[in-house]
Amino acid sequence: MNLTELNRIATAMVAPGKGILAADESSGTIKKRFDAIGVESTETNRRDYREMLFRSTEAMSQYISGVILYDETIWQDAADGTPLIKLIEQSGAIPGIKVDEGTQALPMCPGELVTVGLDKLAERLKKYYERGARFAKWRAVIDIGSGIPSMTAISVNAHALARYAALCQAAQIVPIVEPEVLMDGDHDIDRCYDVTQRVLNKTFQELRVQRVALEGMVLKPNMAISGKKSPKQASVEEVAEKTIRLLKACVPAAVPGIAFLSGGQSDEEATAHLNAMHKLGPLPWGLTFSYGRALQAAPQKTWSGKAENVAAGQRAFSHRARMNGLASKGEWQSSLEKKAA
């Protein structure tokens, strides 16, 4: 393992003003997104959509540090025969790959899930590295509800995340460690804070046990935020203050960077929260975004599967990428959204 090189890549992934595009929607998820805009989810349509994003020169070269790909996408070629992974490299961004194989019900723990995909991961990582992937992603899902999460769910998911991270580093690939506490419930921000604290503490304990070098990884956590169905929604300032307090308590300064997931927040909310956190600096690690829906909802809708809308879709993507790039330096203002509109 060349830790210097892993650290160089991890640091580049969280460079100031840039963040990670999560374009790793599974076939099922992208079908839902396409259904919403009336586009059939065929391999060609999925390819055309992602090619539109990766050819967005301004967004990719100025505001995107890396792209998380789905297995199908990493092997696909653009319409002109250029491998999609090459388009990403040519823009100066780093290609990455989602390697988990989704979730299964956790035995003896009703309503809880464990992420699977460790079997044969070592061989898969070799092939992805040869293809050009330099980082990977594994998502663990922790739900908040009545009597959950259990310590069992937290432990098994943290253990799997750490084993995945160790396998990545052995393959010279930077692991994005993603323990996501979902915001689907009716819990308030303090309950989210408590659960996320338990999850992060357990995850870092397991990373140490598996001898993962913290300098060669990136953390992708949820923010401390109210559940979507909570009658008490926390303000932007409260989300920022509590999230930073939580991260400072749980994340060692050796970690080069933290890239948030948007987790169901609206485009503008995700941007505003990240921006507010940068007002609370200085911070011990790089702090940026690794957004999927919050970067893609606007370009998807604008494109709607039509070739004549590609340029407009790219402009919508560039706008969202720029807004989040500014937020990752604390330079975003809501008036910039109105100007673009």
C-alpha positions as CSV (number, residue, x, y, z in Angstrom):
1,M,0.0,0.0,0.0
2,N,1.4,3.4,-1.0
3,L,-0.2,5.7,1.6
4,T,1.3,8.8,0.2
5,E,-0.5,8.3,-3.1
6,L,-3.8,7.3,-1.3
7,N,-3.5,10.5,0.8
8,R,-2.9,12.6,-2.4
9,I,-6.0,11.2,-4.0
10,A,-8.2,11.6,-0.9
11,T,-7.0,15.2,-0.5
12,A,-7.8,16.0,-4.2
13,M,-11.3,14.5,-3.7
14,V,-12.0,17.2,-1.1
15,A,-10.1,20.1,-2.7
16,P,-11.6,23.5,-1.8
17,G,-14.3,24.6,-4.1
18,K,-14.8,21.1,-5.5
19,G,-16.9,18.1,-4.6
20,I,-17.9,14.6,-5.7
21,L,-20.7,13.8,-8.1
22,A,-22.5,10.6,-7.0
23,A,-23.6,9.2,-10.4
24,D,-23.8,5.6,-9.0
25,E,-27.6,5.1,-9.0
26,S,-28.5,1.4,-9.2
27,S,-30.6,0.3,-12.2
28,G,-33.7,0.4,-9.9
29,T,-33.0,3.9,-8.6
30,I,-32.3,5.4,-12.0
31,K,-35.4,3.8,-13.4
32,K,-37.4,5.7,-10.7
33,R,-35.7,9.0,-11.6
34,F,-36.3,8.4,-15.3
35,D,-40.0,7.4,-14.7
36,A,-40.5,10.8,-13.0
37,I,-39.3,12.6,-16.2
38,G,-41.0,10.2,-18.6
39,V,-37.8,8.6,-20.0
40,E,-37.5,4.8,-20.6
41,S,-34.6,3.4,-18.6
42,T,-32.7,1.7,-21.3
43,E,-28.9,1.1,-21.3
44,T,-28.6,3.7,-24.1
45,N,-30.6,6.4,-22.3
46,R,-28.7,5.8,-19.1
47,R,-25.4,6.2,-21.1
48,D,-26.6,9.3,-22.9
49,Y,-27.7,10.9,-19.6
50,R,-24.4,10.3,-17.9
51,E,-22.4,11.3,-21.0
52,M,-24.3,14.7,-20.9
53,L,-23.1,15.2,-17.3
54,F,-19.5,14.1,-17.9
55,R,-19.2,16.3,-21.0
56,S,-20.3,19.4,-19.0
57,T,-16.9,21.0,-19.3
58,E,-17.4,23.9,-16.9
59,A,-19.0,21.8,-14.1
60,M,-16.6,18.9,-14.4
61,S,-13.3,20.9,-14.7
62,Q,-14.1,23.6,-12.2
63,Y,-16.4,22.2,-9.5
64,I,-16.2,18.3,-9.6
65,S,-13.3,16.5,-8.0
66,G,-14.5,13.0,-8.6
67,V,-17.4,10.9,-9.9
68,I,-18.8,7.8,-8.3
69,L,-19.9,5.4,-11.0
70,Y,-22.2,2.3,-11.1
71,D,-20.8,-1.0,-12.4
72,E,-22.7,-0.6,-15.7
73,T,-21.3,2.9,-16.3
74,I,-17.6,2.2,-15.7
75,W,-17.6,-0.3,-18.7
76,Q,-19.7,1.9,-21.0
77,D,-18.4,4.0,-24.0
78,A,-19.8,7.4,-25.0
79,A,-21.7,7.6,-28.3
80,D,-18.4,8.4,-30.2
81,G,-16.7,5.3,-28.7
82,T,-14.7,7.1,-25.9
83,P,-14.9,5.2,-22.6
84,L,-17.0,7.3,-20.2
85,I,-14.3,6.9,-17.6
86,K,-11.9,8.7,-20.0
87,L,-14.3,11.7,-20.3
88,I,-14.0,12.0,-16.5
89,E,-10.2,11.8,-16.5
90,Q,-10.0,14.3,-19.4
91,S,-12.0,16.8,-17.3
92,G,-9.4,16.5,-14.5
93,A,-11.9,14.7,-12.2
94,I,-11.1,11.3,-10.5
95,P,-13.2,8.3,-11.5
96,G,-14.5,6.1,-8.6
97,I,-16.8,3.1,-8.3
98,K,-19.7,2.0,-6.0
99,V,-18.8,-1.5,-4.8
100,D,-21.4,-2.5,-2.3
101,E,-24.2,-4.9,-3.6
102,G,-27.1,-3.3,-1.8
103,T,-28.8,-4.3,1.5
104,Q,-30.4,-7.4,3.0
105,A,-32.6,-7.9,6.0
106,L,-30.5,-8.2,9.2
107,P,-31.4,-11.5,10.9
108,M,-33.0,-11.1,14.4
109,C,-33.3,-7.4,13.9
110,P,-36.8,-6.6,12.4
111,G,-36.8,-3.5,10.2
112,E,-33.0,-3.3,10.0
113,L,-30.6,-3.9,7.1
114,V,-27.0,-4.9,6.5
115,T,-25.0,-4.0,3.4
116,V,-23.5,-6.9,1.5
117,G,-20.8,-7.4,-1.2
118,L,-17.6,-8.3,0.6
119,D,-17.4,-11.7,-1.0
120,K,-15.0,-11.5,-4.0
121,L,-14.5,-7.8,-3.4
122,A,-10.7,-8.1,-3.6
123,E,-10.9,-9.5,-7.1
124,R,-13.5,-6.9,-8.2
125,L,-11.3,-4.1,-6.9
126,K,-8.3,-5.3,-9.0
127,K,-10.5,-5.1,-12.2
128,Y,-11.8,-1.6,-11.3
129,Y,-8.3,-0.3,-10.6
130,E,-7.2,-1.6,-14.0
131,R,-10.1,0.2,-15.6
132,G,-9.0,3.5,-14.0
133,A,-11.0,3.7,-10.7
134,R,-9.0,5.3,-7.9
135,F,-11.6,5.4,-5.2
136,A,-14.6,3.4,-4.2
137,K,-17.8,3.8,-2.2
138,W,-19.7,1.5,0.2
139,R,-23.0,2.7,1.8
140,A,-24.3,1.4,5.1
141,V,-27.9,2.3,6.0
142,I,-29.0,3.0,9.6
143,D,-32.7,3.7,10.1
144,I,-34.1,5.6,13.1
145,G,-37.4,4.3,14.4
146,S,-39.2,2.9,17.5
147,G,-36.5,0.8,19.3
148,I,-34.0,1.1,16.4
149,P,-31.2,1.3,15.5
150,S,-30.0,-1.7,17.6
151,M,-26.4,-2.0,18.6
152,T,-26.4,-5.1,16.4
153,A,-27.2,-3.1,13.2
154,I,-24.7,-0.4,14.1
155,S,-21.9,-3.0,14.8
156,V,-22.4,-5.2,11.8
157,N,-22.6,-2.3,9.4
158,A,-19.5,-0.6,10.9
159,H,-17.6,-3.9,10.7
160,A,-18.5,-4.3,7.0
161,L,-17.5,-0.7,6.2
162,A,-14.1,-1.2,7.9
163,R,-13.5,-4.5,6.1
164,Y,-14.4,-2.9,2.8
165,A,-12.1,0.0,3.5
166,A,-9.1,-2.3,4.3
167,L,-9.7,-4.2,1.1
168,C,-9.7,-1.0,-0.9
169,Q,-6.5,0.3,0.6
170,A,-4.8,-3.0,-0.1
171,A,-5.9,-2.6,-3.7
172,Q,-4.5,1.0,-3.8
173,I,-8.0,2.4,-3.9
174,V,-9.2,5.2,-1.6
175,P,-12.3,4.1,0.3
176,I,-15.3,6.5,0.8
177,V,-16.7,5.3,4.1
178,E,-20.5,6.1,4.0
179,P,-22.5,5.3,7.2
180,E,-25.9,6.9,6.4
181,V,-28.3,7.6,9.2
182,L,-31.5,8.1,7.2
183,M,-33.7,11.2,7.6
184,D,-36.9,9.4,6.7
185,G,-38.5,9.3,10.2
186,D,-40.3,11.8,12.5
187,H,-37.3,12.1,14.8
188,D,-35.9,15.5,15.8
189,I,-32.4,16.8,15.2
190,D,-31.2,15.7,18.7
191,R,-32.2,12.1,18.1
192,C,-30.3,12.2,14.8
193,Y,-27.3,13.7,16.5
194,D,-27.2,10.9,19.2
195,V,-27.6,8.1,16.7
196,T,-25.1,9.5,14.3
197,Q,-22.6,9.9,17.2
198,R,-23.0,6.2,18.1
199,V,-22.6,5.2,14.4
200,L,-19.5,7.3,13.8
201,N,-17.8,6.3,17.0
202,K,-18.4,2.6,16.2
203,T,-17.2,3.0,12.6
204,F,-13.9,4.6,13.6
205,Q,-13.4,1.9,16.3
206,E,-13.8,-0.8,13.6
207,L,-11.6,1.1,11.1
208,R,-8.8,1.0,13.7
209,V,-9.3,-2.7,14.4
210,Q,-9.0,-3.4,10.6
211,R,-5.9,-1.2,10.5
212,V,-7.3,1.2,7.9
213,A,-5.0,4.2,7.4
214,L,-7.2,7.2,8.2
215,E,-5.0,9.4,6.0
216,G,-6.1,7.4,3.0
217,M,-9.9,7.6,3.2
218,V,-12.8,10.0,2.9
219,L,-15.8,10.0,5.2
220,K,-19.3,10.4,3.6
221,P,-21.7,11.0,6.5
222,N,-25.2,12.4,6.9
223,M,-25.7,15.8,8.5
224,A,-27.3,16.2,11.9
225,I,-30.8,17.0,10.7
226,S,-34.4,16.6,11.6
227,G,-36.3,13.6,10.1
228,K,-38.5,14.6,7.1
229,K,-41.7,13.9,9.0
230,S,-40.7,15.7,12.2
231,P,-43.0,18.5,13.2
232,K,-39.9,20.3,14.5
233,Q,-37.6,21.2,11.6
234,A,-34.2,22.5,12.6
235,S,-32.9,25.8,11.1
236,V,-30.0,26.0,8.7
237,E,-27.8,27.4,11.5
238,E,-28.8,24.7,14.0
239,V,-28.0,21.9,11.4
240,A,-24.6,23.5,10.7
241,E,-23.7,24.0,14.3
242,K,-24.8,20.6,15.5
243,T,-23.2,18.8,12.5
244,I,-19.8,20.5,13.1
245,R,-19.9,19.8,16.8
246,L,-20.7,16.1,16.1
247,L,-17.9,15.7,13.5
248,K,-15.4,17.4,15.7
249,A,-16.3,15.0,18.5
250,C,-16.1,11.9,16.3
251,V,-13.8,12.3,13.3
252,P,-10.1,12.3,13.9
253,A,-8.1,15.1,12.2
254,A,-6.0,12.5,10.4
255,V,-9.0,12.0,8.0
256,P,-8.2,14.3,4.9
257,G,-11.8,15.1,4.2
258,I,-15.5,14.7,4.8
259,A,-18.0,14.8,1.8
260,F,-21.6,15.0,2.8
261,L,-24.4,13.0,1.3
262,S,-27.6,15.0,0.6
263,G,-29.9,12.2,1.8
264,G,-33.2,13.6,0.6
265,Q,-32.6,17.3,1.2
266,S,-33.8,19.7,-1.5
267,D,-31.1,21.1,-3.8
268,E,-31.0,24.4,-2.1
269,E,-31.2,23.1,1.5
270,A,-28.1,20.8,0.9
271,T,-26.2,23.8,-0.4
272,A,-27.3,26.2,2.4
273,H,-26.3,23.7,5.1
274,L,-22.8,23.1,3.7
275,N,-22.3,26.8,3.2
276,A,-23.3,27.6,6.9
277,M,-20.8,25.0,8.2
278,H,-18.0,26.8,6.5
279,K,-18.9,29.9,8.4
280,L,-18.0,28.0,11.6
281,G,-14.3,27.3,10.6
282,P,-11.5,26.7,10.7
283,L,-12.1,23.0,10.4
284,P,-9.6,20.2,10.9
285,W,-10.5,18.4,7.7
286,G,-11.7,19.3,4.2
287,L,-15.5,19.6,4.1
288,T,-17.4,19.3,0.9
289,F,-20.3,17.6,-0.9
290,S,-20.8,14.2,-2.5
291,Y,-24.3,14.8,-3.8
292,G,-26.4,12.7,-6.1
293,R,-30.0,13.9,-6.3
294,A,-29.1,17.4,-5.1
295,L,-26.7,17.9,-8.1
296,Q,-28.8,15.9,-10.6
297,A,-32.5,16.7,-10.1
298,A,-32.4,19.9,-12.1
299,P,-30.3,18.7,-15.1
300,Q,-32.4,15.5,-15.2
301,K,-35.7,17.4,-15.5
302,T,-34.2,19.9,-18.0
303,W,-32.8,17.1,-20.2
304,S,-35.9,14.8,-20.1
305,G,-34.3,12.4,-22.5
306,K,-34.3,14.8,-25.5
307,A,-31.1,15.4,-27.5
308,E,-32.1,19.1,-28.1
309,N,-32.1,19.7,-24.3
310,V,-28.5,18.5,-23.7
311,A,-27.0,22.0,-23.6
312,A,-29.7,23.2,-21.3
313,G,-29.2,20.2,-19.1
314,Q,-25.5,20.8,-18.9
315,R,-26.2,24.5,-17.9
316,A,-28.5,23.3,-15.1
317,F,-25.8,20.9,-13.9
318,S,-23.1,23.5,-14.1
319,H,-25.3,25.9,-12.0
320,R,-25.8,23.3,-9.2
321,A,-22.2,22.3,-9.2
322,R,-21.1,25.9,-9.0
323,M,-23.5,26.7,-6.2
324,N,-22.1,23.7,-4.2
325,G,-18.6,24.6,-5.1
326,L,-19.1,28.1,-3.6
327,A,-20.8,26.5,-0.5
328,S,-17.8,24.3,0.0
329,K,-15.8,27.5,0.6
330,G,-18.6,29.4,2.6
331,E,-19.1,31.8,-0.4
332,W,-22.7,30.9,-1.4
333,Q,-25.6,33.3,-1.1
334,S,-29.3,32.5,-1.8
335,S,-29.4,35.5,-4.1
336,L,-27.1,33.7,-6.6
337,E,-29.9,31.1,-7.0
338,K,-32.4,33.7,-8.0
339,K,-30.0,35.3,-10.5
340,A,-29.7,32.0,-12.3
341,A,-33.4,31.4,-12.3
